Each structure stands twice: as structure tokens, then as C-alpha cells.
Amino acid sequence: MSQKLYDSLLNSKRGLMNGSLRDVILPAILGKEADEMLYWVGKDIARKFPVGSLEDLQLITRQLGFGNLSLQKKTTTSQLWKLGGQRVKERIEQNGEQTSFGLEIGFIAQEIEFQLMTVAEAKISELKKDCVFIEVKNDPQNEADSERTELVTFLDLHNQRPKKTKKQNK
């Protein structure tokens, strides 16, 4: 690890451990296949945390530490999302064009597939210095695996109450 990368991760919002795991260790283990494998890992994470609306997708993306997600454009067969925020900006500053967003892209593709019940795939359409644009394409004629989508129970992200601490209970 270079001094510049070390200093950058140490002082980032993600911290040295999270930053190293995401941008150093996983790519080292996965090698040239990192982006593609992380795409499928992202889809698997979405299967564990399925959400039923675009608003919930934006919320859980932020909660998982992927960044701030905002819908830029939507048609019947595609959606254009912007993933930004301080963490995304720091990752791009640290790794430049080599920054992998396979995990995030796979996650978003699977969530959209659940919501639309049609096959959806995503890819980076543009990488900027502080954000990434992700294009999700879906085929309304091509239904998603009905066995998988029919059994999905979406998370209720808005029914969470903060837990009281001992001090608040007194």
C-alpha cells in the first residue's frame, strides 16, 4: 500500500479497515474478475435486503454506505441513477478510473429487478471525479425468475424506532 493510499484511507470517512477491505483486499483476492464478481455479490446483498420502492432503494443504499443515490431519468426500459456523496468522491480520488463500483451496480440492478419483476442489468454510463452514473436497463418482455421474485418480502425501512439507551429509560 502506498503512503498516499494509506493516508487517504486513514483520514477518510470509511476509515482504514473499511476502505482497505473494499478497495484493496477484495480486488487483490478477486484479481481481474473483481468487477464482475462484485456485481454478483451486490445482487446477492440485494436479495438479503430487498426493498419495494425507489425511495427505499435510495435509503438503503445510503444506509449500506454505498453513497447517495438519486434518480436522474426514468423510462419504461431504463433508469439513470447518480451515485455520489463524500464516500464515493473519496473512493474516486483514491483510485481514479480504476475504482470498482461492481458491488453497487449489482445491488441496484437486483433491487430494480425485484421492483419491476423483469430482468434488469446495470452498468456505469459515466464516471466523474465526484460521482458515478449508473444505467439500469430492463426488458418488460422478459420476466424475472418468478420463483425468486414471488417469494420476496420487502423490508420495512420506515418502521424502525431508535432503541432507548439506559439513560433515556430513567
Buried (B, 14 or more C-beta within 10 A) or exposed (E): EEEEBBEBBEEBEBEBEBBBEBBBEBBEEBEEEBBEBBBEBBBEBBBEBBBBEBEBBBBBBBEBEBBBBBBEEEEEBBBBBBBBBEBBBBBBEBBEEEBBBBBBBBBBBBBBBBBBBBBBBBBBBEEEEEBBBBBBBBEEEEEBEEEEBEEBEBBEBEEEEEEEEEEEEE
